[in-house]
Every structure is written in structure tokens, then in C-alpha cells.
Amino acid sequence: MVGDRYAGEWPREQFRNKGIRYEVADLPKVDLYRELLLGDIIKRMPSAAFNKFVETHVQAYLDGKAPPAAIQSAVMNIADDYVAGKDIAVKAGDYIALQNQFRK
């Protein structure tokens, strides 16, 4: 088994006591997740069509038109960041909702 250094030696000792070899990974868990997730994000940036889809719905919302219910909170969150002059941060759930609506 390969794992990180969480909780020190105790977990490794417990595995050894059961006859299971526990090796420590080269990277801590957070770095493994970062590499896995961000690597995919960097390789798979949203398409221009998806970005245009989001932009169109955000602009319509800013112009007073309600977005579809399935993406309403996502559009409102993006618009709020935009109006406040903040960097736009899309939460995972909002991104999934937007992708699902875009694919319909």
C-alpha cells in the first residue's frame, strides 16, 4: 500500500502489524491531488463556445433577464463577482451546472 505521512508513524505501524507493507508516497496527498486535478484543468480549459455561453447568460442577467433555473445561482455568483470588480471564481457545483446546461 502507498500512502502519505498523515498521522505520522502510527498508521504505518498498524498496517505492518496486519502484515501489510505501507510505503510513503514521494509527494504529500495535497500535492498528488493538485497535480491530478490542476493538471487536468490546465489541459482541458473550457472551450470558447462554453465561455460565450456563460458570457451570454451573465450579460442577459445583468440586463435584467432571469437565467434558466438550473444555472441561476451560477450566473448570479459570476455576475456578483464581476459587478464587485473581483476576480471571477466559479465554484465546482456552479461549473458543473453550467456545463450540464451547456451540453443540453
ZIQUIBEL-V819101 format. One line per field, one symbol per residue. burial: b if it has 16 or more other ideal C-beta (glycine too) atoms within 10 Angstrom, else e. A space follows every 50 residues. Layout:
burial->???
//
This chain:
burial->eeeeeeeeeeebeeeeeeeeeeeeeeeeeeeeeeeeeeeeeeeeebeeee eebbeebbeebeeeeebeeebeebbebbbeeeeeeeeeebeeebeebbee bbee
//
